[in-house]
């Protein structure tokens, strides 16, 4: 009888992979049977933060895996924002022609985002003033710890600006308003000079207005946010700006402003923000801090943030990165021939996790090709396979000769689904 009890205990814990009630489809590694894994965890039974990270060296299929995860999320009703420096998601987006938009940065131009725009005075809610004050502090005092008194001061000035100016609100207009009224502004609003340094503000912000070095970023004749309000798949392509840390940092702040005014307006709606190809840029302190702001803001939302990196060492070993990793509780790792020592060290993975990582095997030459990956959700981990039909494989390709052939077919048909079907037939 004792032996039977022990055998039943082993049976319960070591039988086939078990599907969750909902989730993303992967395959088990025993029989390639589809398995649902709940990596969102609505009830927060396994994870408190549903943010995720994908780690793998070049060529192991990071973007392929990301396309697979994002497509399934998208088709289940989740809204997606992809901030991309590599152009890996255009094909995926074109599969949904009525539901996506791509905002692409071009050198010397702006994205058409005016964070100061309001359609009427009712838009000026306490939340909107809070968001605008944070945006301004990120621009002119990013290296300082903002006090409550300073925050209140900026919100008072913003409110006074909107009450005094009926139209054409912009950063340039706000700057000129402060410059014109600098003698009486603080006294009129009962703000102590220690709480708002007018001279310092005008000096730092002069770089973003008038003939300032980066004024082009804010030269907006018309706010373009209406273009993304009704879209469920939004891609910001920042490839041309990836080597300029100042412009990239400002772009991330502008994008966050746009997201707050559209996607995060409805807190009941699920949303995901993905950062791809950001490895080199994360070494720039102001860019890393801009990314961290997204992690702070997502806590108030029904959403998740994803990052894709070749190695965990591409996240600098500092407090900002530590904060990002602490708030990332879903981990995907693909095969890495150089080993997993740093991943284990910085994510505090167990010896059992390490053994699973070492067991990853891919088969890209057989009749049924697949890759294997390690997935850790909270404290639970296992190895899964990713095997997809040839049409899906074609849709997820992000570079190479095959991808070029599909894009040529798209140019011919102007229909991505038709292009993929013709290529796969």
RODO-2510 file (C-alpha; in nm, 4 decimals, decimal comma):
residues 425
     n   res          X          Y          Z
     1     x     0,0000     0,0000     0,0000
     2     x     0,2867     0,2389     0,0850
     3     x     0,4477     0,1738    -0,2536
     4     x     0,1181     0,2475    -0,4276
     5     x     0,0876     0,5852    -0,2483
     6     x     0,4370     0,6829    -0,3576
     7     x     0,3668     0,5732    -0,7133
     8     x     0,0478     0,7838    -0,7248
     9     x     0,2376     1,0890    -0,5984
    10     x     0,4865     1,0499    -0,8837
    11     x     0,2055     0,9934    -1,1336
    12     x     0,0330     1,3215    -1,0354
    13     x     0,3498     1,5270    -1,0786
    14     x     0,5156     1,3610    -1,3765
    15     x     0,2487     1,2797    -1,6312
    16     x     0,2017     1,4649    -1,9606
    17     x     0,2115     1,8445    -1,9918
    18     x    -0,1041     2,0073    -1,8608
    19     x    -0,2811     2,2845    -2,0477
    20     x    -0,4117     2,5908    -1,8671
    21     x    -0,7688     2,7024    -1,9352
    22     x    -0,6462     2,9907    -2,1500
    23     x    -0,3154     3,1234    -2,2795
    24     x    -0,0566     3,1032    -2,5584
    25     x    -0,0177     2,7798    -2,7562
    26     x     0,3186     2,6046    -2,7448
    27     x     0,3979     2,2328    -2,7890
    28     x     0,5141     1,9760    -2,5361
    29     x     0,8539     1,8223    -2,6055
    30     x     0,7368     1,4610    -2,5666
    31     x     0,4729     1,4350    -2,8391
    32     x     0,4591     1,7851    -2,9943
    33     x     0,1015     1,8136    -2,8685
    34     x    -0,0260     2,1752    -2,8374
    35     x    -0,0228     2,3068    -2,4801
    36     x    -0,1912     2,6244    -2,3552
    37     x     0,0230     2,8264    -2,1123
    38     x    -0,1380     3,1132    -1,9240
    39     x     0,1414     3,3720    -1,9332
    40     x    -0,1018     3,6547    -1,8529
    41     x    -0,2437     3,5116    -1,5286
    42     x    -0,5512     3,7339    -1,4897
    43     x    -0,6089     3,6130    -1,1342
    44     x    -0,2416     3,6691    -1,0387
    45     x    -0,2151     3,3225    -0,8862
    46     x     0,1406     3,2646    -1,0117
    47     x     0,2755     3,6098    -1,0959
    48     x     0,2124     3,9641    -0,9727
    49     x     0,3758     4,1326    -1,2736
    50     x     0,3058     3,9821    -1,6171
    51     x     0,5978     4,1633    -1,7848
    52     x     0,8161     3,9297    -1,9912
    53     x     1,1664     3,9029    -2,1372
    54     x     1,3035     3,6934    -2,4249
    55     x     1,6749     3,6040    -2,4222
    56     x     1,8652     3,4405    -2,7088
    57     x     2,1753     3,5038    -2,9247
    58     x     2,1468     3,6278    -3,2841
    59     x     1,9883     3,3757    -3,5189
    60     x     1,8151     3,1651    -3,2533
    61     x     1,4672     3,3033    -3,3283
    62     x     1,3906     3,5782    -3,0737
    63     x     1,1753     3,7830    -3,3097
    64     x     1,0148     3,4650    -3,4491
    65     x     0,9082     3,3662    -3,0964
    66     x     0,7914     3,7231    -3,0228
    67     x     0,5783     3,7231    -3,3404
    68     x     0,4189     3,3953    -3,2278
    69     x     0,3358     3,5275    -2,8802
    70     x     0,2144     3,8693    -2,9990
    71     x    -0,0054     3,7307    -3,2776
    72     x    -0,1888     3,5036    -3,0351
    73     x    -0,2307     3,7851    -2,7853
    74     x    -0,3560     4,0160    -3,0622
    75     x    -0,6118     3,7652    -3,1891
    76     x    -0,7431     3,7192    -2,8346
    77     x    -0,8204     4,0925    -2,8096
    78     x    -0,5014     4,2362    -2,6547
    79     x    -0,3865     4,5735    -2,7926
    80     x    -0,0209     4,5856    -2,9006
    81     x     0,2360     4,8650    -2,9120
    82     x     0,5727     4,7666    -3,0604
    83     x     0,8700     5,0016    -3,0223
    84     x     1,1106     4,8589    -3,2759
    85     x     1,4609     4,9521    -3,3869
    86     x     1,4981     4,6589    -3,6271
    87     x     1,1887     4,6398    -3,8495
    88     x     1,0906     4,2864    -3,7443
    89     x     0,7130     4,3276    -3,7228
    90     x     0,6039     4,4972    -4,0451
    91     x     0,4965     4,1713    -4,2112
    92     x     0,3005     4,0572    -3,9064
    93     x     0,1260     4,3975    -3,8909
    94     x     0,0328     4,3908    -4,2610
    95     x    -0,1730     4,0754    -4,2005
    96     x    -0,4283     4,3032    -4,0322
    97     x    -0,4579     4,5937    -4,2800
    98     x    -0,7511     4,7692    -4,1112
    99     x    -0,6178     4,7363    -3,7577
   100     x    -0,2553     4,8500    -3,7659
   101     x    -0,0589     5,1694    -3,8135
   102     x     0,3143     5,2307    -3,8381
   103     x     0,4650     5,5597    -3,7169
   104     x     0,8186     5,5807    -3,8525
   105     x     1,0817     5,8319    -3,7408
   106     x     1,2677     6,0032    -4,0247
   107     x     1,5814     6,2043    -3,9606
   108     x     1,5116     6,5679    -3,8801
   109     x     1,1351     6,5145    -3,8570
   110     x     0,8883     6,4549    -3,5750
   111     x     0,6438     6,1739    -3,5046
   112     x     0,3457     6,4084    -3,5082
   113     x     0,2861     6,3715    -3,1342
   114     x     0,1926     6,6882    -2,9445
   115     x     0,1662     6,5990    -2,5726
   116     x     0,0075     6,9394    -2,4961
   117     x    -0,2828     6,8979    -2,7381
   118     x    -0,6378     6,9012    -2,5954
   119     x    -0,9597     6,8981    -2,7957
   120     x    -1,1392     7,0974    -2,5263
   121     x    -1,0893     7,2072    -2,1644
   122     x    -1,2637     6,8921    -2,0367
   123     x    -0,9562     6,6963    -2,1502
   124     x    -0,7565     6,8713    -1,8775
   125     x    -0,8237     6,6169    -1,6041
   126     x    -0,6054     6,5816    -1,2903
   127     x    -0,4569     6,2668    -1,4512
   128     x    -0,3684     6,4604    -1,7680
   129     x    -0,1988     6,7381    -1,5678
   130     x    -0,0086     6,4730    -1,3719
   131     x     0,1093     6,3050    -1,6941
   132     x     0,2161     6,6393    -1,8453
   133     x     0,4088     6,7397    -1,5342
   134     x     0,5931     6,4055    -1,5371
   135     x     0,6702     6,4543    -1,9075
   136     x     0,8183     6,7995    -1,8400
   137     x     1,0285     6,6798    -1,5468
   138     x     1,1630     6,3956    -1,7629
   139     x     1,2772     6,6582    -2,0141
   140     x     1,4234     6,9309    -1,7948
   141     x     1,5094     6,7590    -1,4670
   142     x     1,5694     6,3936    -1,5524
   143     x     1,8797     6,3762    -1,3317
   144     x     1,7039     6,5193    -1,0222
   145     x     1,4693     6,3667    -0,7670
   146     x     1,1437     6,5590    -0,8017
   147     x     0,9877     6,6778    -0,4751
   148     x     0,6153     6,7063    -0,4076
   149     x     0,6487     7,0876    -0,3915
   150     x     0,8109     7,0979    -0,7376
   151     x     0,5435     6,8703    -0,8848
   152     x     0,2615     7,0856    -0,7436
   153     x     0,4302     7,3994    -0,8813
   154     x     0,4513     7,2673    -1,2377
   155     x     0,0871     7,1494    -1,2314
   156     x    -0,0217     7,4963    -1,1120
   157     x     0,1694     7,6622    -1,3968
   158     x     0,0300     7,4155    -1,6524
   159     x    -0,3246     7,4782    -1,5359
   160     x    -0,2718     7,8541    -1,5494
   161     x    -0,1312     7,8200    -1,9050
   162     x    -0,4386     7,6310    -2,0303
   163     x    -0,6785     7,8712    -1,8556
   164     x    -0,4979     8,1670    -2,0156
   165     x    -0,4506     8,0154    -2,3623
   166     x    -0,7552     7,8925    -2,5510
   167     x    -0,5969     7,7159    -2,8512
   168     x    -0,2793     7,5929    -3,0275
   169     x    -0,1322     7,4417    -2,7122
   170     x     0,2233     7,3129    -2,7525
   171     x     0,5586     7,2910    -2,5788
   172     x     0,6679     7,6012    -2,7704
   173     x     0,3546     7,7857    -2,6561
   174     x     0,4038     7,6763    -2,2929
   175     x     0,7690     7,7882    -2,3034
   176     x     0,6791     8,1301    -2,4493
   177     x     0,4009     8,1710    -2,1913
   178     x     0,6480     8,1237    -1,9047
   179     x     0,9059     8,3503    -2,0725
   180     x     0,6510     8,6318    -2,1187
   181     x     0,5153     8,6074    -1,7642
   182     x     0,8321     8,5147    -1,5734
   183     x     0,8379     8,8331    -1,3602
   184     x     0,4911     8,7889    -1,2080
   185     x     0,4198     8,4180    -1,2659
   186     x     0,5416     8,2706    -0,9370
   187     x     0,3975     8,5519    -0,7245
   188     x     0,0607     8,5337    -0,8959
   189     x     0,0382     8,1554    -0,8374
   190     x     0,1898     8,1790    -0,4843
   191     x     0,4828     7,9544    -0,5737
   192     x     0,8068     7,9964    -0,3796
   193     x     1,1093     8,0433    -0,6146
   194     x     1,2771     7,7411    -0,4494
   195     x     1,0011     7,5197    -0,5884
   196     x     1,0344     7,6262    -0,9530
   197     x     1,3517     7,7668    -1,1078
   198     x     1,2206     7,9752    -1,3996
   199     x     1,5676     8,0654    -1,5320
   200     x     1,6844     7,7028    -1,5203
   201     x     1,3666     7,5801    -1,6888
   202     x     1,3935     7,8318    -1,9738
   203     x     1,7620     7,7535    -2,0248
   204     x     1,7251     7,3728    -2,0435
   205     x     1,4029     7,3751    -2,2440
   206     x     1,5414     7,6231    -2,4996
   207     x     1,6983     7,3203    -2,6684
   208     x     1,3504     7,1899    -2,7590
   209     x     1,1797     7,5108    -2,8836
   210     x     1,2342     7,7921    -3,1352
   211     x     1,5684     7,7413    -3,3087
   212     x     1,6917     7,4940    -3,0438
   213     x     1,8942     7,1879    -3,1461
   214     x     1,6033     6,9448    -3,0988
   215     x     1,3102     7,1805    -3,1654
   216     x     1,2102     6,9774    -3,4727
   217     x     1,0921     6,6979    -3,2409
   218     x     0,8093     6,9214    -3,1172
   219     x     0,7207     7,1133    -3,4345
   220     x     0,3679     6,9802    -3,4783
   221     x     0,1131     7,1668    -3,6868
   222     x    -0,1510     6,9017    -3,6160
   223     x    -0,1629     6,6352    -3,3483
   224     x    -0,1492     6,2941    -3,5169
   225     x    -0,2692     6,0876    -3,2223
   226     x    -0,6066     6,0357    -3,3874
   227     x    -0,4220     5,7964    -3,6223
   228     x    -0,3615     5,5496    -3,3414
   229     x    -0,6728     5,5960    -3,1276
   230     x    -0,8737     5,3250    -3,3035
   231     x    -0,5826     5,0966    -3,3976
   232     x    -0,5140     4,7760    -3,2071
   233     x    -0,1640     4,7164    -3,3456
   234     x     0,0711     5,0155    -3,3371
   235     x     0,4337     4,9970    -3,4497
   236     x     0,6800     5,2786    -3,3785
   237     x     0,9817     5,2258    -3,6047
   238     x     1,2780     5,4192    -3,4650
   239     x     1,5554     5,2573    -3,6693
   240     x     1,6941     5,5916    -3,7945
   241     x     1,7298     5,7326    -3,4436
   242     x     1,8868     5,4348    -3,2684
   243     x     2,2358     5,5890    -3,2340
   244     x     2,1279     5,9283    -3,0940
   245     x     2,0560     5,8792    -2,7247
   246     x     1,9079     6,2283    -2,6749
   247     x     1,6555     6,2007    -2,9598
   248     x     1,5710     5,8392    -2,8740
   249     x     1,5107     5,9345    -2,5105
   250     x     1,2748     6,2163    -2,6152
   251     x     1,0993     5,9851    -2,8638
   252     x     1,0293     5,7323    -2,5877
   253     x     0,8807     6,0086    -2,3720
   254     x     0,6609     6,1293    -2,6597
   255     x     0,5447     5,7741    -2,7333
   256     x     0,4585     5,7230    -2,3657
   257     x     0,2540     6,0438    -2,3789
   258     x     0,0656     5,9130    -2,6840
   259     x     0,0036     5,5746    -2,5201
   260     x    -0,1314     5,7359    -2,2027
   261     x    -0,3783     5,9421    -2,4053
   262     x    -0,5055     5,6518    -2,6145
   263     x    -0,4320     5,2932    -2,5191
   264     x    -0,4199     5,3447    -2,1434
   265     x    -0,7308     5,5631    -2,1415
   266     x    -0,9378     5,2468    -2,0917
   267     x    -0,7779     5,0660    -1,7992
   268     x    -0,9983     4,7610    -1,8483
   269     x    -0,8426     4,6956    -2,1899
   270     x    -0,5457     4,4595    -2,2024
   271     x    -0,2346     4,5942    -2,3686
   272     x     0,1268     4,4956    -2,4325
   273     x     0,4253     4,7200    -2,5055
   274     x     0,7255     4,5466    -2,6628
   275     x     1,0799     4,6835    -2,6873
   276     x     1,2856     4,5055    -2,9548
   277     x     1,6458     4,5579    -3,0707
   278     x     1,7170     4,7950    -2,7798
   279     x     2,0342     4,6242    -2,6601
   280     x     2,2929     4,8913    -2,7422
   281     x     2,0590     5,1765    -2,6479
   282     x     2,0024     5,0424    -2,2965
   283     x     2,3625     5,1397    -2,2184
   284     x     2,2509     5,5036    -2,2483
   285     x     2,1396     5,6001    -1,8987
   286     x     1,8614     5,8358    -2,0073
   287     x     1,7204     5,5729    -2,2474
   288     x     1,7249     5,3028    -1,9777
   289     x     1,5471     5,5389    -1,7389
   290     x     1,2877     5,6173    -2,0075
   291     x     1,2197     5,2438    -2,0445
   292     x     1,1906     5,2114    -1,6660
   293     x     0,9181     5,4814    -1,6674
   294     x     0,7080     5,2434    -1,8774
   295     x     0,7469     4,9742    -1,6115
   296     x     0,6348     5,2176    -1,3427
   297     x     0,3333     5,3322    -1,5450
   298     x     0,2198     4,9810    -1,6433
   299     x     0,1475     4,8979    -1,2779
   300     x    -0,1678     5,1111    -1,2989
   301     x    -0,2804     4,9392    -1,6191
   302     x    -0,4130     4,6020    -1,7273
   303     x    -0,1002     4,5474    -1,9312
   304     x     0,2472     4,4027    -1,9725
   305     x     0,5854     4,5111    -2,1056
   306     x     0,8176     4,2854    -2,3020
   307     x     1,1874     4,3241    -2,3832
   308     x     1,3936     4,1178    -2,6271
   309     x     1,7690     4,0861    -2,5700
   310     x     2,0552     3,8737    -2,6981
   311     x     2,1962     3,8431    -2,3470
   312     x     2,0918     3,9517    -2,0001
   313     x     2,4274     4,1340    -1,9817
   314     x     2,2878     4,3875    -2,2281
   315     x     2,0977     4,5232    -1,9291
   316     x     2,3586     4,7240    -1,7353
   317     x     2,4206     4,5920    -1,3854
   318     x     2,2673     4,8832    -1,1943
   319     x     1,9639     4,9679    -0,9816
   320     x     1,7494     5,0695    -1,2816
   321     x     1,8050     4,7329    -1,4529
   322     x     1,7501     4,5523    -1,1222
   323     x     1,4114     4,7256    -1,0934
   324     x     1,3202     4,6137    -1,4477
   325     x     1,4190     4,2519    -1,3788
   326     x     1,2326     4,2439    -1,0463
   327     x     0,9172     4,3432    -1,2339
   328     x     0,9698     4,0794    -1,5048
   329     x     0,8193     3,7489    -1,3965
   330     x     0,7770     3,5635    -1,7261
   331     x     1,1090     3,4535    -1,8779
   332     x     1,1677     3,2946    -2,2197
   333     x     1,5128     3,1638    -2,3114
   334     x     1,6088     3,0008    -2,6401
   335     x     1,9204     2,7963    -2,7061
   336     x     2,2506     2,9595    -2,6120
   337     x     2,5700     2,7689    -2,6978
   338     x     2,7754     2,9983    -2,4711
   339     x     2,5835     2,8801    -2,1647
   340     x     2,3430     3,0297    -1,9155
   341     x     2,5623     3,1301    -1,6188
   342     x     2,4746     3,5014    -1,6254
   343     x     2,1042     3,4297    -1,6776
   344     x     2,1056     3,2005    -1,3724
   345     x     2,3008     3,4520    -1,1643
   346     x     2,0960     3,7645    -1,2367
   347     x     1,7551     3,5951    -1,2331
   348     x     1,8346     3,3724    -0,9336
   349     x     1,7387     3,0604    -1,1265
   350     x     1,7504     2,7227    -0,9498
   351     x     1,9717     2,4270    -1,0395
   352     x     1,6573     2,2615    -1,1782
   353     x     1,6041     2,5629    -1,4070
   354     x     1,9681     2,5405    -1,5215
   355     x     1,9375     2,1697    -1,6004
   356     x     1,6307     2,2434    -1,8105
   357     x     1,8123     2,5217    -1,9964
   358     x     2,1015     2,2861    -2,0739
   359     x     1,8577     2,0312    -2,2159
   360     x     1,7273     2,2635    -2,4921
   361     x     1,7601     2,0996    -2,8346
   362     x     1,6437     2,2359    -3,1708
   363     x     1,5653     2,0431    -3,4878
   364     x     1,5809     2,2684    -3,7929
   365     x     1,6747     2,0046    -4,0506
   366     x     1,4069     1,7375    -4,0068
   367     x     1,0732     1,7042    -4,1820
   368     x     0,8965     1,8734    -3,8879
   369     x     1,1187     2,1602    -3,7783
   370     x     1,0954     2,2990    -3,4275
   371     x     1,2838     2,5031    -3,1720
   372     x     1,2771     2,4441    -2,7978
   373     x     1,2595     2,7090    -2,5302
   374     x     1,2695     2,7446    -2,1545
   375     x     0,9664     2,9231    -2,0093
   376     x     0,9495     3,0304    -1,6450
   377     x     0,6235     3,1740    -1,5102
   378     x     0,6779     3,2909    -1,1542
   379     x     0,8288     2,9877    -0,9821
   380     x     0,7146     2,7315    -1,2410
   381     x     0,9395     2,6367    -1,5325
   382     x     0,9456     2,3863    -1,8168
   383     x     1,0760     2,3257    -2,1681
   384     x     0,8363     2,3748    -2,4582
   385     x     0,8617     2,3457    -2,8341
   386     x     0,7579     2,5883    -3,1036
   387     x     0,6424     2,4109    -3,4183
   388     x     0,4259     2,6000    -3,6693
   389     x     0,2672     2,5346    -4,0126
   390     x     0,4613     2,6546    -4,3176
   391     x     0,2274     2,9543    -4,3689
   392     x     0,2825     3,0702    -4,0117
   393     x     0,6571     3,0127    -4,0514
   394     x     0,6522     3,2419    -4,3554
   395     x     0,4571     3,5083    -4,1637
   396     x     0,7099     3,5145    -3,8772
   397     x     1,0277     3,5369    -4,0881
   398     x     1,2012     3,8687    -4,0265
   399     x     1,5027     3,8585    -4,2613
   400     x     1,6846     3,6536    -4,5258
   401     x     1,6152     3,5518    -4,8851
   402     x     1,2785     3,3884    -4,8059
   403     x     1,1545     3,7037    -4,6364
   404     x     1,2595     3,9159    -4,9364
   405     x     1,0621     3,6885    -5,1723
   406     x     0,7489     3,7236    -4,9586
   407     x     0,7829     4,1031    -4,9472
   408     x     0,8155     4,1113    -5,3292
   409     x     0,4914     3,9148    -5,3548
   410     x     0,3312     4,1617    -5,1155
   411     x     0,4389     4,4532    -5,3376
   412     x     0,2745     4,2710    -5,6276
   413     x    -0,0564     4,1850    -5,4544
   414     x    -0,0742     4,4490    -5,1772
   415     x    -0,2169     4,1670    -4,9656
   416     x     0,0099     3,9967    -4,7109
   417     x    -0,2101     3,6911    -4,6608
   418     x    -0,2229     3,6325    -5,0385
   419     x     0,1566     3,6804    -5,0641
   420     x     0,2231     3,4240    -4,7896
   421     x    -0,0262     3,1747    -4,9377
   422     x     0,1351     3,2014    -5,2821
   423     x     0,4851     3,1662    -5,1370
   424     x     0,3878     2,8609    -4,9277
   425     x     0,1978     2,6767    -5,2041
***
